[in-house]
Amino acid sequence: MKKKILFIIPNLKSGGAEKSLVTLLQLFDYDKYEVSLFLFREEGLFLNSVPPEIKILTAGENYNLFDGDAKRAIKAFLKKGRVVLAVSRLLYARCFEKNSSYERETKMWKHLKKAVDIPTKHYDCVIGYLEGMSNWLALEINGEKKIGYLHNYLDKTSNDKRNFVEKISLYDYFVTVSLECAENIKKACMEYKNLHVIHNIVSPYFIRKSAESEGLPEGAGIKLLTVGRLTYQKGLEYAIDACKLLKEECYDIKWYHIGVGEERQNLLKRIEANNLTDTFILLGEKANPYPYINSCDIYVQPSRYEGKSIAIDEAKCLQKPIVVTNFPSVYDQIEDGVNGLICEMNAKSVADAVERLINDEKLRVKLSENLSKEKIGNEEEIQKLYDLIES
């Protein structure tokens, strides 16, 4: 009999964890496992990439109402006679007034989960694939085994450390995506012994095959590219300000960005204020970013922190000269001067590293040649998850 597995993630919008999960699901053994996927909202760029063997579950209409406008939700719940949900939505709104993130997040989930259609089926393994709601919901579901995930650096996530430390002991196993992140968690949770590292799966064959179509516009000059959500974490301010510095030095460049996020309007204002409208270009979401990565001259990742950057591995697969900031986990992926350049976390250092690559063709060739010799694919990582499920 097939083992029943449930994965949980909020949605399949563009993002590293979402892409990682879709890649994992495309490689899963459906002869051995019956897999379901719980989405709080059935939406996102990668939704069409979910294999047909997977049964999709959602949080339901009450959650969709609850997660929207407060006045509309309360009115709708009262009209339906769902007084408990109406009161919970009112109390949920008040949680935002709490100064302590631990207290705020704990109370928010207490109210929010009342609106979720929690699966009643028994599963052999329940996997909360993303920090926050996915992990918390996993603990509410009837499962023989519980696995939690953290895709980020612990002290940089929105989850309060105390909240995380209290909950990690409730999982049979907990997974993170890099050695650096694992060491970070161990410092906070020294007594927890079931921590495992399972790297995000990267398939060079799939990436290279998908990169064959048309990407960035043809034209003179150096084409730079950054991929990532438009959030504080990704450090796009450094990229925009670095672009300004390079333009002031009269470099013929175009800097493109792929991704969406809540900082889009603020970043557009920064771009306009620096007269970079025609130079720093936000392309929005792209279901297939690989042709764009493949057609850039230099890939730049200016993040403040990462768990393990999938975008960097994708640029490595396509043998692009890479510039990255020195966030802690970057050293799991890049060796400075060997397969990329690591710079300080500021615009001047980013600009200097890019300038160095623009002016030194031999260095660009060296970095690309070194990447061509590096083993980047890691499809075998899926076996580590199978081992946890079967243990």
FIPATOR-110975 format. One record per residue (C-alpha): residue number from 1; residue in three letters; x, z, y. Coordinates in Angstrom, 1 decimal. Layout:
<segus>
(segu NUM; Ala; (X; Z; Y))
...
</segus>
This chain:
<segus>
(segu 1; Met; (0.0; 0.0; 0.0))
(segu 2; Lys; (1.3; -0.9; 3.5))
(segu 3; Lys; (2.2; 2.0; 5.8))
(segu 4; Lys; (0.1; 2.2; 8.9))
(segu 5; Ile; (2.2; 2.2; 12.1))
(segu 6; Leu; (0.9; 2.7; 15.7))
(segu 7; Phe; (3.0; 1.8; 18.7))
(segu 8; Ile; (1.9; 3.1; 22.2))
(segu 9; Ile; (2.8; 1.7; 25.6))
(segu 10; Pro; (0.8; 1.6; 28.9))
(segu 11; Asn; (0.7; -2.2; 29.2))
(segu 12; Leu; (2.8; -5.3; 28.6))
(segu 13; Lys; (3.7; -6.1; 32.2))
(segu 14; Ser; (7.2; -7.3; 33.0))
(segu 15; Gly; (9.8; -4.7; 32.3))
(segu 16; Gly; (12.7; -3.9; 30.0))
(segu 17; Ala; (10.8; -1.5; 27.7))
(segu 18; Glu; (7.9; -3.9; 27.4))
(segu 19; Lys; (10.2; -6.9; 26.6))
(segu 20; Ser; (12.1; -4.7; 24.2))
(segu 21; Leu; (8.9; -3.8; 22.3))
(segu 22; Val; (7.6; -7.4; 22.1))
(segu 23; Thr; (11.0; -8.5; 20.7))
(segu 24; Leu; (10.9; -5.6; 18.2))
(segu 25; Leu; (7.3; -6.6; 17.1))
(segu 26; Gln; (8.3; -10.2; 16.7))
(segu 27; Leu; (10.9; -9.1; 14.1))
(segu 28; Phe; (8.7; -6.5; 12.3))
(segu 29; Asp; (8.1; -6.7; 8.6))
(segu 30; Tyr; (4.4; -7.3; 8.3))
(segu 31; Asp; (4.5; -7.6; 4.5))
(segu 32; Lys; (5.5; -4.0; 4.4))
(segu 33; Tyr; (3.7; -2.5; 7.4))
(segu 34; Glu; (0.2; -2.6; 9.0))
(segu 35; Val; (0.9; -2.4; 12.7))
(segu 36; Ser; (-1.4; -1.5; 15.6))
(segu 37; Leu; (-0.6; -1.5; 19.3))
(segu 38; Phe; (-2.3; 0.9; 21.7))
(segu 39; Leu; (-2.3; -0.3; 25.3))
(segu 40; Phe; (-3.8; 1.9; 28.1))
(segu 41; Arg; (-4.7; -1.5; 29.7))
(segu 42; Glu; (-4.7; -4.8; 27.8))
(segu 43; Glu; (-2.8; -6.7; 30.4))
(segu 44; Gly; (0.7; -8.0; 31.2))
(segu 45; Leu; (3.1; -10.9; 31.2))
(segu 46; Phe; (4.1; -10.4; 27.5))
(segu 47; Leu; (0.5; -10.0; 26.1))
(segu 48; Asn; (0.5; -13.5; 24.7))
(segu 49; Ser; (3.8; -12.8; 22.9))
(segu 50; Val; (2.3; -10.1; 20.7))
(segu 51; Pro; (2.3; -11.4; 17.0))
(segu 52; Pro; (-1.1; -12.2; 15.6))
(segu 53; Glu; (-0.6; -9.7; 12.8))
(segu 54; Ile; (-1.0; -6.8; 15.2))
(segu 55; Lys; (-4.3; -5.1; 16.0))
(segu 56; Ile; (-4.6; -4.2; 19.7))
(segu 57; Leu; (-6.3; -1.0; 20.7))
(segu 58; Thr; (-7.1; 0.0; 24.3))
(segu 59; Ala; (-7.9; 3.2; 26.2))
(segu 60; Gly; (-11.4; 1.9; 26.9))
(segu 61; Glu; (-13.7; 1.4; 29.8))
(segu 62; Asn; (-13.8; 5.0; 30.8))
(segu 63; Tyr; (-10.1; 5.0; 31.3))
(segu 64; Asn; (-10.3; 1.8; 33.3))
(segu 65; Leu; (-12.7; 3.5; 35.7))
(segu 66; Phe; (-10.8; 6.8; 35.7))
(segu 67; Asp; (-7.6; 5.0; 36.6))
(segu 68; Gly; (-9.1; 3.2; 39.5))
(segu 69; Asp; (-10.6; 4.2; 42.9))
(segu 70; Ala; (-11.6; 7.9; 42.8))
(segu 71; Lys; (-14.9; 7.6; 44.7))
(segu 72; Arg; (-16.0; 4.7; 42.6))
(segu 73; Ala; (-15.1; 6.4; 39.4))
(segu 74; Ile; (-16.9; 9.7; 40.2))
(segu 75; Lys; (-20.0; 7.8; 41.3))
(segu 76; Ala; (-20.0; 5.7; 38.1))
(segu 77; Phe; (-19.5; 8.7; 35.8))
(segu 78; Leu; (-22.3; 10.6; 37.4))
(segu 79; Lys; (-24.6; 7.6; 37.1))
(segu 80; Lys; (-23.8; 7.5; 33.4))
(segu 81; Gly; (-24.4; 11.2; 33.1))
(segu 82; Arg; (-20.7; 11.9; 32.3))
(segu 83; Val; (-20.4; 15.0; 34.4))
(segu 84; Val; (-17.2; 16.2; 32.7))
(segu 85; Leu; (-15.4; 13.0; 33.4))
(segu 86; Ala; (-16.6; 13.0; 37.0))
(segu 87; Val; (-15.3; 16.6; 37.5))
(segu 88; Ser; (-12.0; 15.7; 35.7))
(segu 89; Arg; (-11.5; 12.7; 38.0))
(segu 90; Leu; (-12.0; 14.9; 41.1))
(segu 91; Leu; (-9.5; 17.5; 39.7))
(segu 92; Tyr; (-7.1; 14.7; 38.7))
(segu 93; Ala; (-7.0; 13.5; 42.4))
(segu 94; Arg; (-6.1; 17.0; 43.5))
(segu 95; Cys; (-3.1; 17.2; 41.1))
(segu 96; Phe; (-1.2; 14.9; 43.5))
(segu 97; Glu; (-1.1; 17.9; 45.9))
(segu 98; Lys; (1.1; 19.9; 43.6))
(segu 99; Asn; (4.7; 20.2; 44.7))
(segu 100; Ser; (6.1; 20.9; 41.3))
(segu 101; Ser; (6.4; 17.6; 39.3))
(segu 102; Tyr; (6.2; 19.7; 36.0))
(segu 103; Glu; (2.8; 21.2; 37.1))
(segu 104; Arg; (1.5; 18.0; 38.6))
(segu 105; Glu; (2.2; 15.8; 35.5))
(segu 106; Thr; (1.0; 18.4; 33.0))
(segu 107; Lys; (-2.3; 18.9; 34.8))
(segu 108; Met; (-2.7; 15.1; 35.4))
(segu 109; Trp; (-2.5; 14.4; 31.7))
(segu 110; Lys; (-4.9; 17.2; 30.9))
(segu 111; His; (-7.6; 15.5; 32.9))
(segu 112; Leu; (-6.6; 11.9; 32.3))
(segu 113; Lys; (-6.7; 12.1; 28.5))
(segu 114; Lys; (-10.4; 13.0; 28.6))
(segu 115; Ala; (-11.1; 9.5; 29.7))
(segu 116; Val; (-9.0; 7.9; 26.9))
(segu 117; Asp; (-10.5; 6.5; 23.7))
(segu 118; Ile; (-8.0; 8.3; 21.4))
(segu 119; Pro; (-7.8; 6.6; 18.0))
(segu 120; Thr; (-9.3; 8.7; 15.3))
(segu 121; Lys; (-7.6; 6.9; 12.4))
(segu 122; His; (-4.7; 8.5; 10.5))
(segu 123; Tyr; (-1.4; 6.8; 10.8))
(segu 124; Asp; (1.8; 7.1; 8.7))
(segu 125; Cys; (3.8; 6.9; 11.9))
(segu 126; Val; (2.9; 7.1; 15.6))
(segu 127; Ile; (5.5; 5.8; 18.0))
(segu 128; Gly; (5.2; 6.6; 21.8))
(segu 129; Tyr; (7.4; 3.8; 23.0))
(segu 130; Leu; (7.8; 4.8; 26.6))
(segu 131; Glu; (8.4; 8.1; 28.4))
(segu 132; Gly; (5.3; 9.6; 30.0))
(segu 133; Met; (1.8; 8.8; 28.9))
(segu 134; Ser; (2.8; 6.9; 25.8))
(segu 135; Asn; (4.8; 9.9; 24.5))
(segu 136; Trp; (2.1; 12.4; 25.4))
(segu 137; Leu; (-0.7; 10.4; 23.7))
(segu 138; Ala; (1.4; 10.1; 20.5))
(segu 139; Leu; (1.1; 13.9; 20.2))
(segu 140; Glu; (-2.7; 13.7; 20.4))
(segu 141; Ile; (-3.1; 11.2; 17.5))
(segu 142; Asn; (-3.4; 12.0; 13.8))
(segu 143; Gly; (-0.1; 10.9; 12.3))
(segu 144; Glu; (2.1; 11.9; 9.5))
(segu 145; Lys; (5.2; 11.4; 11.6))
(segu 146; Lys; (5.7; 11.3; 15.4))
(segu 147; Ile; (8.5; 9.3; 17.2))
(segu 148; Gly; (9.0; 9.5; 20.9))
(segu 149; Tyr; (11.2; 7.2; 23.1))
(segu 150; Leu; (13.1; 7.6; 26.4))
(segu 151; His; (14.3; 4.3; 27.9))
(segu 152; Asn; (15.9; 5.8; 30.9))
(segu 153; Tyr; (18.4; 8.4; 32.1))
(segu 154; Leu; (16.7; 11.8; 31.8))
(segu 155; Asp; (17.6; 13.3; 35.2))
(segu 156; Lys; (16.6; 10.0; 36.9))
(segu 157; Thr; (13.2; 9.5; 35.4))
(segu 158; Ser; (9.9; 10.6; 36.9))
(segu 159; Asn; (9.5; 13.1; 34.1))
(segu 160; Asp; (10.4; 16.6; 35.1))
(segu 161; Lys; (13.3; 17.9; 32.9))
(segu 162; Arg; (11.4; 21.1; 32.0))
(segu 163; Asn; (8.4; 19.0; 30.8))
(segu 164; Phe; (10.7; 16.8; 28.7))
(segu 165; Val; (12.6; 19.7; 27.1))
(segu 166; Glu; (9.4; 21.5; 26.2))
(segu 167; Lys; (7.9; 18.4; 24.5))
(segu 168; Ile; (10.8; 16.9; 22.6))
(segu 169; Ser; (10.6; 19.6; 19.9))
(segu 170; Leu; (7.1; 18.4; 19.0))
(segu 171; Tyr; (8.4; 15.0; 17.7))
(segu 172; Asp; (9.8; 14.5; 14.2))
(segu 173; Tyr; (12.3; 12.1; 15.8))
(segu 174; Phe; (13.2; 11.1; 19.3))
(segu 175; Val; (14.9; 7.8; 20.2))
(segu 176; Thr; (16.9; 6.7; 23.2))
(segu 177; Val; (18.5; 3.3; 23.8))
(segu 178; Ser; (22.1; 4.0; 24.6))
(segu 179; Leu; (24.9; 6.5; 23.7))
(segu 180; Glu; (25.2; 7.5; 27.4))
(segu 181; Cys; (21.5; 8.4; 27.5))
(segu 182; Ala; (21.8; 10.3; 24.2))
(segu 183; Glu; (24.6; 12.4; 25.6))
(segu 184; Asn; (22.5; 13.0; 28.7))
(segu 185; Ile; (19.6; 14.3; 26.6))
(segu 186; Lys; (21.8; 16.5; 24.4))
(segu 187; Lys; (23.0; 18.4; 27.5))
(segu 188; Ala; (19.4; 19.3; 28.3))
(segu 189; Cys; (18.1; 19.7; 24.7))
(segu 190; Met; (21.0; 21.2; 22.8))
(segu 191; Glu; (18.8; 22.7; 20.1))
(segu 192; Tyr; (17.0; 19.4; 19.2))
(segu 193; Lys; (18.7; 17.8; 16.2))
(segu 194; Asn; (16.7; 14.7; 15.5))
(segu 195; Leu; (17.8; 12.5; 18.4))
(segu 196; His; (18.7; 8.9; 17.5))
(segu 197; Val; (20.1; 5.9; 19.4))
(segu 198; Ile; (18.4; 2.6; 18.7))
(segu 199; His; (19.6; -0.1; 21.0))
(segu 200; Asn; (17.1; -2.5; 22.6))
(segu 201; Ile; (17.1; -5.6; 20.3))
(segu 202; Val; (18.6; -8.7; 21.8))
(segu 203; Ser; (18.4; -12.0; 19.9))
(segu 204; Pro; (21.0; -14.6; 21.2))
(segu 205; Tyr; (19.3; -17.4; 19.2))
(segu 206; Phe; (15.9; -16.8; 20.8))
(segu 207; Ile; (17.4; -16.4; 24.3))
(segu 208; Arg; (19.6; -19.5; 24.1))
(segu 209; Lys; (16.7; -21.6; 22.7))
(segu 210; Ser; (14.4; -20.3; 25.4))
(segu 211; Ala; (17.0; -21.1; 28.1))
(segu 212; Glu; (16.9; -24.9; 27.6))
(segu 213; Ser; (14.2; -25.8; 30.1))
(segu 214; Glu; (14.5; -26.2; 33.9))
(segu 215; Gly; (15.6; -23.1; 35.9))
(segu 216; Leu; (16.8; -22.6; 39.5))
(segu 217; Pro; (16.6; -25.5; 41.9))
(segu 218; Glu; (19.6; -27.9; 42.0))
(segu 219; Gly; (21.6; -27.9; 45.2))
(segu 220; Ala; (24.9; -27.1; 46.8))
(segu 221; Gly; (26.3; -23.6; 47.0))
(segu 222; Ile; (26.6; -20.6; 44.8))
(segu 223; Lys; (23.4; -19.5; 43.0))
(segu 224; Leu; (23.1; -15.7; 42.5))
(segu 225; Leu; (20.4; -14.1; 40.4))
(segu 226; Thr; (19.0; -10.6; 39.8))
(segu 227; Val; (16.2; -9.7; 37.4))
(segu 228; Gly; (14.3; -6.4; 37.4))
(segu 229; Arg; (11.2; -4.6; 38.8))
(segu 230; Leu; (11.0; -4.2; 42.5))
(segu 231; Thr; (11.4; -0.4; 42.4))
(segu 232; Tyr; (13.8; 2.1; 43.9))
(segu 233; Gln; (15.6; 2.3; 40.6))
(segu 234; Lys; (16.8; -1.3; 40.7))
(segu 235; Gly; (18.7; -1.0; 44.0))
(segu 236; Leu; (17.5; -4.2; 45.5))
(segu 237; Glu; (18.4; -2.9; 49.0))
(segu 238; Tyr; (22.1; -3.2; 48.0))
(segu 239; Ala; (21.6; -6.8; 46.9))
(segu 240; Ile; (19.8; -7.7; 50.1))
(segu 241; Asp; (22.4; -6.1; 52.3))
(segu 242; Ala; (25.2; -7.6; 50.3))
(segu 243; Cys; (23.6; -11.0; 50.8))
(segu 244; Lys; (23.6; -10.4; 54.5))
(segu 245; Leu; (27.3; -9.5; 54.5))
(segu 246; Leu; (28.1; -12.7; 52.5))
(segu 247; Lys; (26.1; -14.9; 54.8))
(segu 248; Glu; (27.9; -13.4; 57.8))
(segu 249; Glu; (31.1; -14.5; 56.1))
(segu 250; Cys; (29.6; -18.1; 56.0))
(segu 251; Tyr; (29.4; -18.3; 52.2))
(segu 252; Asp; (27.0; -21.0; 51.0))
(segu 253; Ile; (24.7; -19.0; 48.7))
(segu 254; Lys; (21.2; -18.6; 47.5))
(segu 255; Trp; (20.2; -15.3; 46.0))
(segu 256; Tyr; (17.2; -15.3; 43.7))
(segu 257; His; (15.2; -12.4; 42.2))
(segu 258; Ile; (12.8; -12.4; 39.3))
(segu 259; Gly; (10.3; -9.5; 39.0))
(segu 260; Val; (7.5; -7.7; 40.7))
(segu 261; Gly; (6.9; -4.1; 41.8))
(segu 262; Glu; (5.6; -1.6; 44.3))
(segu 263; Glu; (8.6; -2.2; 46.7))
(segu 264; Arg; (7.9; -5.9; 47.2))
(segu 265; Gln; (6.5; -5.6; 50.8))
(segu 266; Asn; (9.2; -3.2; 51.9))
(segu 267; Leu; (11.9; -5.5; 50.5))
(segu 268; Leu; (10.3; -8.6; 52.1))
(segu 269; Lys; (10.4; -6.8; 55.5))
(segu 270; Arg; (14.1; -6.0; 54.9))
(segu 271; Ile; (14.7; -9.7; 54.0))
(segu 272; Glu; (13.0; -10.9; 57.1))
(segu 273; Ala; (14.7; -8.3; 59.4))
(segu 274; Asn; (18.1; -9.6; 58.2))
(segu 275; Asn; (17.1; -13.3; 58.7))
(segu 276; Leu; (17.5; -14.0; 54.9))
(segu 277; Thr; (14.1; -15.6; 54.3))
(segu 278; Asp; (15.7; -18.8; 53.2))
(segu 279; Thr; (18.6; -17.1; 51.4))
(segu 280; Phe; (17.3; -14.2; 49.4))
(segu 281; Ile; (14.2; -15.5; 47.5))
(segu 282; Leu; (11.8; -13.4; 45.5))
(segu 283; Leu; (10.5; -15.6; 42.7))
(segu 284; Gly; (8.0; -13.1; 41.3))
(segu 285; Glu; (7.2; -12.8; 37.6))
(segu 286; Lys; (8.5; -15.3; 35.1))
(segu 287; Ala; (7.3; -15.2; 31.5))
(segu 288; Asn; (10.6; -16.9; 30.5))
(segu 289; Pro; (13.5; -15.8; 32.8))
(segu 290; Tyr; (16.2; -17.4; 30.6))
(segu 291; Pro; (16.4; -20.9; 32.2))
(segu 292; Tyr; (16.9; -19.1; 35.5))
(segu 293; Ile; (19.7; -16.9; 34.2))
(segu 294; Asn; (21.2; -19.9; 32.5))
(segu 295; Ser; (21.3; -21.9; 35.7))
(segu 296; Cys; (22.7; -19.2; 38.0))
(segu 297; Asp; (26.4; -19.1; 38.8))
(segu 298; Ile; (26.7; -15.3; 39.0))
(segu 299; Tyr; (24.3; -12.6; 37.7))
(segu 300; Val; (24.1; -9.4; 39.7))
(segu 301; Gln; (22.5; -6.0; 38.6))
(segu 302; Pro; (22.6; -3.6; 41.5))
(segu 303; Ser; (20.7; -0.7; 39.8))
(segu 304; Arg; (20.9; 2.9; 40.7))
(segu 305; Tyr; (20.3; 3.9; 37.1))
(segu 306; Glu; (19.4; 2.3; 33.7))
(segu 307; Gly; (18.9; 3.4; 30.2))
(segu 308; Lys; (20.4; 0.3; 28.8))
(segu 309; Ser; (19.7; -2.9; 30.8))
(segu 310; Ile; (18.2; -5.7; 28.8))
(segu 311; Ala; (18.8; -8.1; 31.6))
(segu 312; Ile; (22.5; -7.5; 31.5))
(segu 313; Asp; (22.5; -8.2; 27.7))
(segu 314; Glu; (20.6; -11.4; 28.4))
(segu 315; Ala; (23.1; -12.5; 31.0))
(segu 316; Lys; (25.8; -11.7; 28.5))
(segu 317; Cys; (24.2; -13.8; 25.9))
(segu 318; Leu; (24.2; -16.7; 28.3))
(segu 319; Gln; (27.8; -16.0; 29.2))
(segu 320; Lys; (27.3; -15.6; 32.9))
(segu 321; Pro; (29.8; -13.9; 35.2))
(segu 322; Ile; (28.3; -10.5; 35.9))
(segu 323; Val; (28.5; -8.0; 38.7))
(segu 324; Val; (27.0; -4.5; 38.1))
(segu 325; Thr; (26.9; -1.2; 40.0))
(segu 326; Asn; (28.5; 1.8; 38.3))
(segu 327; Phe; (25.4; 3.6; 37.0))
(segu 328; Pro; (26.4; 5.9; 34.1))
(segu 329; Ser; (25.2; 3.9; 31.2))
(segu 330; Val; (26.7; 0.6; 32.4))
(segu 331; Tyr; (29.9; 1.4; 30.5))
(segu 332; Asp; (28.1; 0.9; 27.2))
(segu 333; Gln; (27.7; -2.8; 28.2))
(segu 334; Ile; (30.4; -3.8; 30.6))
(segu 335; Glu; (34.2; -3.4; 30.6))
(segu 336; Asp; (35.4; -3.9; 34.2))
(segu 337; Gly; (37.5; -7.1; 34.5))
(segu 338; Val; (36.9; -8.1; 30.9))
(segu 339; Asn; (33.3; -9.1; 30.5))
(segu 340; Gly; (32.0; -8.4; 34.0))
(segu 341; Leu; (32.9; -6.6; 37.3))
(segu 342; Ile; (31.7; -3.0; 38.0))
(segu 343; Cys; (31.4; -2.1; 41.6))
(segu 344; Glu; (30.4; 0.9; 43.6))
(segu 345; Met; (26.8; 1.6; 44.4))
(segu 346; Asn; (26.7; 0.2; 47.9))
(segu 347; Ala; (26.2; -3.1; 49.6))
(segu 348; Lys; (29.8; -3.6; 50.7))
(segu 349; Ser; (31.1; -3.1; 47.2))
(segu 350; Val; (28.5; -5.4; 45.7))
(segu 351; Ala; (29.4; -8.1; 48.3))
(segu 352; Asp; (33.1; -7.7; 47.7))
(segu 353; Ala; (32.7; -8.1; 43.9))
(segu 354; Val; (30.5; -11.2; 44.4))
(segu 355; Glu; (33.0; -12.6; 46.9))
(segu 356; Arg; (35.8; -12.1; 44.5))
(segu 357; Leu; (34.0; -14.2; 41.8))
(segu 358; Ile; (33.1; -16.9; 44.3))
(segu 359; Asn; (36.7; -17.3; 45.3))
(segu 360; Asp; (38.3; -16.9; 41.9))
(segu 361; Glu; (37.1; -19.6; 39.5))
(segu 362; Lys; (39.7; -18.6; 36.9))
(segu 363; Leu; (38.2; -15.1; 36.8))
(segu 364; Arg; (34.7; -16.5; 36.4))
(segu 365; Val; (35.9; -18.7; 33.5))
(segu 366; Lys; (37.8; -15.7; 31.9))
(segu 367; Leu; (34.7; -13.5; 32.0))
(segu 368; Ser; (32.5; -16.2; 30.5))
(segu 369; Glu; (35.1; -17.0; 27.8))
(segu 370; Asn; (35.4; -13.3; 26.8))
(segu 371; Leu; (31.6; -13.1; 26.6))
(segu 372; Ser; (31.6; -16.2; 24.3))
(segu 373; Lys; (33.7; -14.2; 21.8))
(segu 374; Glu; (31.7; -11.0; 22.0))
(segu 375; Lys; (29.0; -10.1; 19.4))
(segu 376; Ile; (25.9; -9.5; 21.4))
(segu 377; Gly; (23.0; -10.0; 19.0))
(segu 378; Asn; (21.8; -6.8; 17.3))
(segu 379; Glu; (18.7; -7.7; 15.3))
(segu 380; Glu; (19.9; -5.3; 12.6))
(segu 381; Glu; (18.9; -2.4; 15.0))
(segu 382; Ile; (15.4; -2.7; 13.6))
(segu 383; Gln; (16.6; -1.2; 10.3))
(segu 384; Lys; (17.3; 2.1; 12.2))
(segu 385; Leu; (13.6; 2.3; 13.1))
(segu 386; Tyr; (12.6; 1.5; 9.5))
(segu 387; Asp; (14.8; 4.3; 8.3))
(segu 388; Leu; (13.1; 6.8; 10.6))
(segu 389; Ile; (9.6; 5.6; 9.5))
(segu 390; Glu; (10.6; 5.8; 5.8))
(segu 391; Ser; (12.6; 9.1; 6.0))
</segus>
